[in-house]
């Protein structure tokens, strides 16, 4: 780990983790979600901080609240869609307040680099009536994290620290400091912490007064600052948009840089507006700052010039303001598109091939296996949000009945099942739809970079931990039909799938094979193509494995990618694909 009082380049996420260390945080519970994942992974490297992966974001936030209640600074992190899951405790935590400081990171993903929607989490801060602060680089990520705990304790509130993809995954210089661990005593306070209606009714006015106090704080605080330059143009901005504005304009405009984006100041904005000729707001996604400025009665331009979708860039802002757009670098050669595909040897591939072969309607979920929707497999019909596959299948089958029951399935990963699939499965058991649910158990949380989960038997540090037995759990939930298949065995997958779809009872199929990228997984030697046998029929291409291609009318295997899973060889009608012969 970094030493104290030195300067170094840090990712924004790593800087937040350093801020947590210096702020004296003792408890962290999170659920992995890009672009927030590295915060908890980096924090786990500090032995002074207890860190864990929770089954989902709601549990993580509730656990962090419990640690705060016990008297130690606590933290949880998630991506923007994860905050939807944790909204229930967040909105009521706004009423209860905290004991020790409690900070919640939400990492937005403008541009949807790895997300199913492009929501603006500032809406949650406004609706929950909790302060939100936004760093614009790694140095601010560290300092704002520490300041967030001071705000949390001063104003008796959870604080949202909003990151975004560009701040989370870019580097800038930070200065590190010492760790200081404040301690708070727990005192029983039913009126403050027991949110039954009579108590909650009395807490609401406290929340409204806190918002007024925070607005007063926002008028003159280190988070918001005015940088006066030429007064012809004044720009109000925050987060990465501030960096883009400065790169495009330098010191040739005046800027009001907002580090606290909820609640927003009033007098500060009016005073800034009075000093410039034209007022603009530059903010990604929704016009939250802009609408606030308009509500103050000010003439301002924003989304009438700038897009409400996707992330911004320096060139986009330069073009909108009529500035010179820098020529981008280009290569002389055309680079072919590289759409995302399942990795060579991915255990999900054989299962999705089987589903497509059987012409199944597949209600999907969030994970690596979402790529089952990509050609040539194109096997997935729907993907909504974490855990939605099972509930959606239940509703689908209740409406369509026998027409769909014997050809429709839900697919969900092991981590996603623990996150929010169990309640959907309980609904199938309780309300008895004839549904077949397939749990894709690859023994890890693959999509976000191989984090442990309650089914793996290891904790965030890789030490042995409690392990959920999926088969026993499904049977305990009321499923008599629970099967386990190896997705590398296409014949077995096909046989079991047909059996479960034809049965007139709810069933679970567990497709179990570890992720091919796990370090401990032993691979077979790469396969060979017998060019004399290969007839160029392209049967092996139907599974979409990136290790297989066609060259001069014959199949070719990239031995640097092939893991010898033998799925492709099971499709070859002439036996042209086989393992290398052992030397005598």
N, C-alpha and C positions, 0 to 999 in steps of 0.2 A: 504494500500500500504506500501511498505518497506520504512523505514526511511533512511535518508541520512547517508553516511559514515559508513555503517555497512556491515558485511559479512553474506551471506546466500546462501543456495542451491537454484539454479534457473534452470528451464528448459531453453534450448537454446532460444526458442521462447520468453519466458518471459524476458530473458536477453536482447534480441533485443528491446523489448518494453520499458524496462528500459533505454536502450541506447537512444531510441527516445525521451524519457522524458528528460533525462539529456542534450541531444543535442539541446533542445529547439524547437523541432518539434511542429508545430501548426496545421497541417492539415494532415489527413490520410484518404485515400480512397482505399479500397481493395475489392477483391472478394474472398470468402472463398475457400480454396483448400488445402487439406492435402498434405504435412505437414507444411503449412504456416499459417493455420487459427488462431492459438492461439496468434500470434503476434498482430494482430489487436484487438482481444478480450481482451487481457491484456492491450493494450494501451488505450482502451476505458474506463478503470477503472480510468485513470488520467483525472480529470476534466479540466486540463489545455490544453488538446489536443482535437481538434474537430476530431471525427472519424465517418466513415460511411461505410456501405456496398454499393458498386456500382452494377449496373446491370451486368456488366462484367469487365474483366481486362482492356480492351481498354479504357473504360470510366473512370475507376479508375486512370489509368496512365495519361490520358488527364486532369483529374480534379486536380491531384497532380501537373502537369505541370503548370496549371493555378494558383494554390496557390503559387508555386515557383515564377512565373512571378510577382505576386502581392507583393512579398517581404518577404515571411515567409518560413521557412524550411518545406518541404513537403515530403511525403512518400507514397508508395503503395506497396502491397505485393500480390504475387500469387504463385502457384506451377508452375512447369516447363512447363506443357502444357498451362497454363494460359499466360505465356510469349509469346507463339505463337500468342495468340489473341491480345496481346498488342504490338507486334513487330512493327506494323505500326507507332505508335507515337514514340516508342523508337528509331528507326533508324533515324528519322528526328530530334528528340530532341538532338541526338548526334551532328547534324549540328548547331542547334540554340544555344546549351548550355543552361545555367540556369541563373536565377537571384539569389534568395536564393537557398541554397543547396537542391538537390533533390536526394533521395536514393530510389532504387527499390530492394526489396527482391524477389529473385526467389529461390524456394525450390525444389531441385531435389529429385527424389524418386528411387534411385538405388535399385534394387530388386523388384520394382513395387508392393509395399505393398498395394497401393491404387490408382493405375494409369494404364492407358491403353497403355503406352509405357515407355521406359527407356532412354529418350533422355538426352544428356549432354548439359546443358545450357551454357557452356563455349563457344560453337559455336556462340551463339547469341552475346556474349560480343565481340568476335573477329570480327564478321561480322558487328556489329553496331559500332565498334571502340570506345567502352566505357570501362573504367576500371572496373575490377571485383575483389573483395576481398572475401576471404573464411576463416571464423573462424573455429577453430577445437574443441572448447568447449564453454561453456557458458560465461566464463570470457572474452574470445576473442570476442564472439558475442556482448557483451555490448561495449567493447572498440572499436572494429572495426566499429560498428554502428556510434559511435561518430566521429571516424576518417574519416569515409566515407563522412560526411558532410564537413569536412575541405578539403578533396580532391575535392569534388564537386565544392566548391567555389573557391579553389585555381586554379583548372584547367578548370573551366567553363564547367562542364560536368555532366550529370547524372551519378551516380555510381551504379553498380549492386553489391548487397551483396548476395552471394550465400550460402544458407543453404542447408542442406540435412537431410534426415529423422533422422539419428543417432544424429546429432548435435542439431536439432530442438527439439527432444523428449528425450534427455538425460539431466541429471543434473550435474552441478559442481558448485564450490564456486565462487561467484562474490563479488566484492566490489562496493558499490553504491556511487554516488557522488551527487553534487548539480545540479540543473537545470539552464541553461543559455540560454536566448532567444535573439539571434541576429536579427536585423531588417535591411531590405534593401529597398531602395526606388525604385519604378517602374519608369523607364524612357522609353518613346517611342523610339524604335529603329527598324525601318522598315528593314534595311539591315540585322539585326541580327535575327529577329524573323519572318519575312514574307518569307516563303520558296517557293517563285516562282523561276523558273529556273535561272534567272539572279542573284538573291541573293544567292541561294544555290550553284551555281558554285563558287562564291567567298568564301563561307564558307568551302568548301571541303578542300582546302589547310590548313586552320586553324585546321581542325580535324587531318590532317596528321602530322602537327607540334606538336599538342598536344600529339599525340601518341609517338613521339620522346621524348618529354619532360617527359612523364610518364615513358618511358623506363629508362631514366636517373634517375628519382626518384626511380624506382624499384631497381636500383643497390645498393642503400644504404638507406633503409627506415626501419622503425620499423616493417613493415609487413613481411619482409623476413629476415630470420636469419640463420646463420651457427652454428651448434652445433657439434664441432669436438670431435671425440672419436678415436677409432682404425681406422687407415686409410686404412686397407685392403679393406673395403667395404664402399662406399659412396652412400647414398640414397637421391634422390630428391623426395619430397612428399608434400602433402597438405591435409587440412581438416581432416576427420576421418582416412584417411590412415596414417597420421602422428601419431595419437594415437596408431594405431595398430602396426606400426613399433617400436615405443618406448616400447610398452608392450612386444613385441617379443624379441627385441634386448637389451633393456635397454640402457646403455651407451657404448655398445661394437661396435657400428658403428658410422660413421660420417653422419650427416643429414643436408641437406639444406631444411629448412622448409619454404615453400612459402605461404605467406598470400595473396599476390597479384598474381592472376593467369592470369590476362590480364591487360596491356601487361607484358610479361615475361622479366626478366632481361637477359642480355647477358654476360657482364664481370663477374658478380657475379657467374654465372653458370660455366663459363670457369675456373675461379679461383678455385672454389670448386673442379671441376673435376681434376685439376692439382695436387691436394693434396691427392687424393685417388687412390688406385690401380685398383679397379673395380667400375664402375659407374652403378647405377640402378635407374629407376624411378618407384615408386609405386603410382599409381593413379587409381581410379575407372573409369569404362566406357571407354571413347575414349582416345587414346594416344596423347593428346594435348601437355602436357609437354614433353613427349618423342619425338614427332616429332620436337618440337622446339629445343631440345637438339641435335638431329641428324642434323638439319639444320645448327647448329653451327659447324658441322664437328667433333662432339665428338662420341666416341664409347660408346654406352649405351645399356643396356638390360632392357626390360619392358614387352611389350605385348607378346613377344616370350616365356615368363615364366608365366605371370599373365593373367587371363581371361579378356575379353573385355565386358562380360555380368555379371549382378548381382552385389551385393555389396560384399565387402571383409570382412574378419574376421581375428582375430589374428591367428587362427589355419590354415587358408588358407595361410597366409604369412609365417608362420613357416614351413609349409610343402614345399612350393616352395623353400625356402632358406635352406632346409635340417636341420632345427632346430627341437627340440623335440616338438611334438604336444601333448598338454595337454589333458589328458583323460577327456571327457565330462561326466557330470552327467547324469544318467539315472534312471528311475523308474523300479521296478520289474514288475509292472503291465503294460499291454498294454493299452494305451489310444486310444479310437476310434477316427477316424478322425471327425472333426467338420467343414464341409464345410459351407461357409456363406449362410444363408437363410434369406428370409424376416421374420421379427418379427411376433410373434403371434398377430393376429388382424391387420396386415398391410393392409391398404386400397387398395393397389395395387393387392393383391392376387386374389380377386374375379374378377377383370377386366381381369387379365392375364388368369385365368381359362376360362373365357368366350371366349377370343381370341383363346385359344387352342381348345376349344370345337367346334368352328366354322372353325377350320383349316385355320386360317388367316396367311398370311405372315406378320410378324411384324418387321418393321424397328425401332430399338430402339435407346436410347440415354443414356446420362451419368447421373446416379443418383442411389438411392436405387433400383429403378425398373429395373436396369440392371440385377438384380437377377432373373428377369422373364425368363432368359435364363437357369436357373439352374433346374435340375430335382427335382420333377416330372413334373413341369409345362413345362419347356423346350419350351417356347412359342416365344422366340425372335430369329430372323434370322440374325440381323446385329446390331452392335454397333460400331461407329467410333469415334466421338468426340462430344463436346458440340454443340447441335443444328443441328447435321447432319441428324437426323431422317427425318425431313420434306423435306429438299432438296433432300435426297436420294429417298424418296417415290415419289416425283415429277418426278425425272428422271426415276425411275423404271416403273412408270405407263405410262410415255410418250413412252417408248420403248415397253412395253408389251401390252399396251392398255387395251381393255375390258377383256383380259385374266387375268389381275391382279387387275383392278380397283375395282371389286366387292368382292375382298377377301384380299386386302392388306391395312395395316394401318401404320401410324407412331405413336409412343408413346413418349411423352416428358413431363418432370415434370414442375411444375409451375415456379420454379426458373430457370431451364434450358431454358424454353421458353422465360423468360424475358432476359436471358443472350444472347442467339443467335438464338432463334426459330422464332422470329417475322419476320425477313427478309426472312426466308424460307417460312413462311406462306404467306407473301406478294408475293412471287414468284408463289406459287400455285394459288393465286387469280388473279395475273396479267397474267400469261401464261396459266391459265385454264387447269390444269390437274384434272381429276375426282378423287380427293384424299380425304381420310378420315383421319383426324388428331385427335388424342386423347391426351388431356392435362390432366395429372395426377396431380390434385391439392390437395396436402396433407397439404397445408397451412403453409409450412415451407421449408427451405433448409435442408433436412433431412440427406443427405449422409455425410456432413461435421460436423454434430453435432448440428443441430437446430439453424441456423442463420436466421434472418429475410430477406425478399426480397420484391421487390416492390408490390407483390400481398398480403402481409400479413397485411398491415396497421400499422406496427410498425417499428421503426428504431433500430439501433444497441443497444441502451440502453433500448429498450422495451417501449419507449414513442410513443404515436400516431403519425403516419406519413401518407404521401400520399399513397393511395391505388389504384392500377390498377384494374379496373373492366374487367375481362377476357372476359365475354360475350359481353360487349359493344365494347371492343377492336376488337374482332374477327369480329363482325358485321361491324364495321367501316372499317375494312380491306377488306370488300367485300364478307363476308360469310353470306348468307341468312339462311343457315341451321346450327344452333348452339343449341346443346342439353346439358343438365346437367343430370348426373346419379349418383346414390349412389352405389359405388362398393360393398357394403354389400348386395345389392339387386340383386341377380343373374338373376332373371326373367326380371327385368327392364333393366339391362345391355344387356342381350341377345336380347331383343326386339328392343332397340334403335340401337344397333350395326347392326342388320339385316336391319333395316330401312335405315340407312345411307349408308351402303354398297350397297344396291339395288338402291339407288337414282342416277340419272345421273347428279350430281352436286357436287362441292367441299363442304365438310362439316367438322364441328368441334364437337367433343364430349368432354365435360369436366367431368371427373370422379372426384367428389368432396367428400372428407372425410378426416378430419384431421389425421395426423400421430398418431398412437396409443400410442406413447411414449411421446407425449406432456403432460406436467404436468396438464394442465387445462382440458384435455379430460376426461369426465366421462365414466367409463366402466360399462357394465352390469355384473351381477354375472356370474361366470364360469358355463359352461354347465355340465350337468350330462350325463352319459351313462347308459341307461337301459339295463343291462346285459341280461335280459330275452328277450328283443326285438332284440338286436344286433345279426346279423347272421355272422359277421366276413367277410363281402363282401369287405371291404377296400375301399368302395366308398369315405369315408371321408378322406382317405389318399391321394387322387388325388390332393388335393390343397397344399400339402407340408407344412402344419402348424406344427411348432415345438411343439405345445401343444398337438398334437394327436399322439398316438403310438398304437401298437398292443401288447397285453399281453394275453397269454393263448387263442389265437384265437379270442379275443374280443377287441374292441376299448377302449382305455383308454385316459382320458383327464387329463393333468397336470393342476390342479387348480391354481397353482402359476403363470402360464403363460397365461391361457385362459382369454380373455377379454370379452367373451360373444358376439362376433360379429355375431354369428349364420350362418356364411357362410357354415360351415361344415354340419349343420343341414339341409340345403337346398339340400344337396347331398344325404342324407341318405334315401334309398328307404323304410325303415321300421319304420321311426320315432323314432329311438333309441336315438337320441341326442336331449335334451331339456333343458330348463332353470330349475333351482331348484324350487320346489314347495314352495310357501310362506306358512309360518305357520299360522294356523287359529287364 
